[in-house]
Amino acid sequence: MKQFPSVVLACVLAIPALAQDATTNAATDSTKPADAVTHAPGQTLLASEAALTAPLVFTNDYFSLASAQAELPDGGKAVFNFTITNAGDYEIETLVNAPDGSTNSFFVNIDAQPTDPDMIWDIQLTTGYEKRLVNWRGNGDSETDQFTPKSFKLDAGAHTLIIIGREPDVRLKSVTIFPAPPEKLASP
């Protein structure tokens, strides 16, 4: 019977040490990739929240271009309405599936129709659905976008994110609009 209090005492003394280990391990989580995107919380909008026009189609939980490669007037449109409380520079992170070089781009802009070729978003290839920041081609090419990531200077108030289909079967599940890191300046 004298061993029981010893076991209880050992357990009581071990709990703070285990709690400290858990805190330390959580702070130094080595399972995250070194290039993992971290940013301030933002507004996440699901693909189902976009107002779509053909040939963009909503299937399951994503939208995509249902036809062959399209030019600006023929790519359909996905329109997301959102509101910004604080004026500032914002970026867009998406959950997208862009499996190869023939299925990895959209046209994108905020508050105005995108233009070609400046506002082409060339998506880095994915394996299934992955997070990607919106870029703009600008004066670059499909391999090297000029604005990586694209930062948008937004006033407080209502805004419209416009995505137009460019290549078939690029699948977009969601967009998150969030404040750009302070060290970045808005690009034109």
C-alpha positions in Angstrom: 0.0 0.0 0.0 3.0 2.3 0.5 3.9 2.1 -3.2 0.6 3.7 -4.3 1.4 7.2 -2.9 4.8 7.0 -4.6 3.2 6.3 -8.0 0.7 9.1 -7.6 3.6 11.5 -6.6 5.6 10.4 -9.6 2.6 11.1 -11.9 1.9 14.5 -10.4 5.6 15.5 -10.9 5.6 14.2 -14.5 2.6 16.1 -15.7 4.3 19.6 -15.8 7.3 18.2 -17.6 5.1 16.5 -20.3 3.1 19.7 -20.7 6.3 21.6 -21.3 7.4 19.1 -23.9 4.1 19.4 -25.7 4.4 23.2 -25.8 8.0 23.0 -27.1 7.1 20.5 -29.7 4.1 22.5 -30.9 6.3 25.6 -31.3 8.9 23.8 -33.3 6.7 21.7 -35.5 9.0 20.3 -38.1 6.2 18.7 -40.1 5.4 22.1 -41.8 7.2 22.7 -45.1 9.8 25.4 -44.9 7.9 27.4 -47.6 4.5 27.1 -45.9 2.4 30.2 -46.4 1.5 32.0 -43.2 -0.5 35.2 -43.2 -3.0 37.2 -41.2 -6.5 35.8 -41.1 -8.7 36.9 -44.0 -12.0 36.3 -45.6 -12.4 32.9 -47.2 -15.0 32.6 -50.0 -16.0 29.2 -51.3 -16.4 28.5 -55.1 -20.1 28.0 -54.5 -20.4 31.7 -53.4 -19.3 33.0 -56.8 -21.8 34.2 -59.4 -20.8 32.2 -62.5 -21.4 32.7 -66.2 -20.8 30.0 -68.8 -18.6 28.4 -69.9 -17.4 28.4 -66.2 -19.3 25.6 -64.4 -19.7 24.6 -60.8 -19.2 20.9 -60.1 -19.1 19.3 -56.6 -17.2 22.0 -54.6 -15.1 23.7 -57.3 -15.6 25.7 -60.5 -13.6 25.3 -63.8 -13.7 26.2 -67.5 -15.8 23.5 -69.2 -14.5 24.3 -72.7 -11.2 24.6 -74.6 -8.8 27.4 -73.8 -10.6 30.7 -73.9 -9.7 34.4 -74.6 -11.1 37.1 -72.3 -14.5 37.6 -73.9 -15.1 33.8 -74.1 -14.0 32.5 -70.7 -17.1 33.1 -68.6 -16.8 34.9 -65.3 -16.7 34.1 -61.6 -17.6 37.1 -59.4 -17.0 37.2 -55.7 -18.3 40.1 -53.7 -16.5 41.0 -50.4 -16.0 43.9 -48.1 -12.8 45.2 -46.6 -13.0 47.0 -43.2 -9.5 48.5 -43.3 -7.9 50.1 -46.3 -4.5 48.6 -47.2 -2.6 46.1 -49.4 -4.2 42.7 -49.8 -3.2 39.4 -51.4 -5.3 36.4 -52.5 -4.6 32.8 -51.6 -6.6 30.1 -53.3 -7.2 26.4 -53.0 -6.7 25.2 -56.6 -5.9 22.1 -58.7 -3.7 22.9 -61.7 -2.2 19.6 -62.7 -0.2 20.5 -65.9 1.0 23.2 -68.2 -2.2 23.2 -70.2 -4.5 23.5 -67.2 -2.9 26.2 -65.0 -4.2 29.7 -65.6 -7.1 32.2 -65.1 -7.5 35.9 -65.7 -8.0 37.7 -62.4 -8.5 41.3 -61.1 -10.3 43.2 -58.4 -13.0 45.8 -59.2 -12.4 45.8 -62.9 -12.3 43.5 -65.9 -8.9 41.7 -66.2 -6.7 42.5 -69.2 -4.7 40.2 -71.4 -1.8 39.4 -71.0 -1.0 41.6 -67.9 -3.6 40.0 -65.6 -3.0 36.3 -66.4 -2.5 34.3 -63.3 -0.1 31.5 -64.1 -0.6 28.9 -61.4 2.4 26.9 -60.2 1.5 23.2 -60.9 -0.2 21.3 -58.1 -0.6 17.6 -57.1 -4.3 17.6 -56.3 -5.6 20.6 -54.4 -3.0 22.9 -53.0 -2.8 26.5 -51.8 -1.5 29.1 -54.3 -1.1 32.8 -54.1 -2.5 34.9 -57.0 0.2 36.3 -59.3 0.0 38.5 -62.4 2.0 37.8 -65.5 2.6 41.6 -66.2 5.7 41.9 -68.4 6.8 38.4 -67.6 5.9 35.1 -69.2 4.1 31.9 -68.2 7.2 30.7 -66.3 8.1 34.0 -64.6 5.3 36.3 -63.6 6.2 39.9 -62.9 4.0 40.3 -59.8 4.6 37.4 -57.4 2.4 37.5 -55.4 0.1 40.2 -56.7 -0.7 42.8 -54.0 -3.9 44.9 -54.4 -4.3 48.3 -52.8 -7.9 48.4 -51.6 -10.0 51.1 -49.9 -12.3 50.2 -47.0 -15.7 49.1 -48.4 -17.3 46.7 -51.0 -15.2 45.1 -53.7 -15.5 42.5 -56.5 -13.0 39.8 -57.3 -13.3 38.8 -61.0 -11.9 35.5 -62.2 -12.3 34.6 -65.9 -11.6 31.1 -67.3 -8.5 30.8 -69.5 -7.5 27.1 -69.6 -9.9 24.2 -69.2 -10.2 22.1 -66.1 -8.2 24.3 -63.7 -10.3 23.7 -60.5 -10.8 26.4 -57.9 -12.4 25.6 -54.5 -11.9 28.8 -52.5 -10.2 32.2 -52.3 -9.0 33.9 -49.2 -8.4 37.6 -49.2 -6.0 38.7 -46.5 -3.8 41.7 -45.6 -0.4 41.6 -47.3 2.6 41.2 -45.1 3.8 44.7 -44.0 7.1 44.5 -45.8 5.4 44.3 -49.2 4.2 47.2 -51.2 1.2 47.2 -53.5 2.1 46.5 -57.1 0.5 48.6 -59.9 
